[in-house]
């Protein structure tokens, strides 16, 4: 196998130009002095994933007749289905059986062909790879492709412009495409802290082990942060930058989600509350005067479960 291709700030800047007009410039709110939230939950399809999806598809030039194919816990699939519909091509999405019914219904509403297979993301991904080989569809990986990571990194570019700069950015991690892209942008400008559920410590274990290793997948964040192994590119980028991974318990994530609705009227899924949980639980304690941004990454949830 050849050397992995890394991702540069130039790749992210080119992605920003490529996807402009296809994605929203999501707002940043200052919820208290020096504490910002970047609301990617308001992005098309309900998460940041549309950025990487559009960059992957638009980088490919002419798309194959079979369209786009992806495996996903839900959010990535919704994004790829949205991208495909926007560009007028087919989408075939493979999801594990743990995927939220809300997300599966959303995929079908976007016109995607949906196959539920396997108990975890890795099994759905294996099925999607086999299918892509049969059909010739363009695979859009949930996190471990340079074009996808560059697209997700545009969140970091916007955040810098909208806040005038921060000291620290807290980012929830599943497979790691978002934290990798943001790290590329913020290296040397701000500290990036990865936040993961205790029950799905993919990047945490990789950083301990010196490379990606498989972990168990369970808990409230499993439908969106359920990658059993962090991406090789994510590991390469975050390890080189000295990114720290913090772990938060499911109870802290659940409470953070409730507080975001109660105090800020932000309806988010558990993954979308994971980074904020690091602050509420004390897993991350800002220094006096530290400017901190939290990326609120996803909103694909059943609103009836917010209270």
C-alpha angles and dihedrals in degrees: 000000000000126000118288117257112237129210125244135199086251090059090053093048091050089048090054090056093044097052097038108123091024098070135041124253092230120215129254119215127195103222094182133355107302095359116107134182121205104208105216085151084082093057121115109285091018103280145056090263094094089072095062092039094055093044092052093048097043092046091058097067111211110025120226121256089247089061124206131342130190145161117224148161084230114280097068090047091051089051094049091047089051091048091049093049091048092051095042099245136117124270127203115188129190116200133177120247091253091067115123115261087228090060095044090051089049091053092053092046088057090055099254124147104238128204119184110205136153132012096262140030093261091062093048089049092053090053092049093052091053091048093048090055089054098046106029092233118158109258116224107195118215093234118336104080125094093229092050093048092047090052092051089049090068086079087068094049091053093045092056092050095045098047100033087236136317136213099228137017121200114207130182114231134210112146088348109240093129097047090045093052093046090047091055089055099041100041106130092006105068142355116262118208120191116214121200137173113258088236094055106038097163101147093031092059092042092055090049093047098043093244144026115308131176119261135183119266122217143116137065095314097050097104093059106017094036103122108134092206130031118239119267091231091049091053092048093051100041096042091051090051095046095242112181122220121213125192125219129188126243092248090057091049092049092049092047090053091051092048093049088057096039099045104025104022091236112149106206139157121246092266089054090057097044098091092047089051089067089064097043094047095046093243084127119034115188119220118243109286094009114148109223131185125197119202109221097204110181146022105180100126142117105265090210089071095058096088 
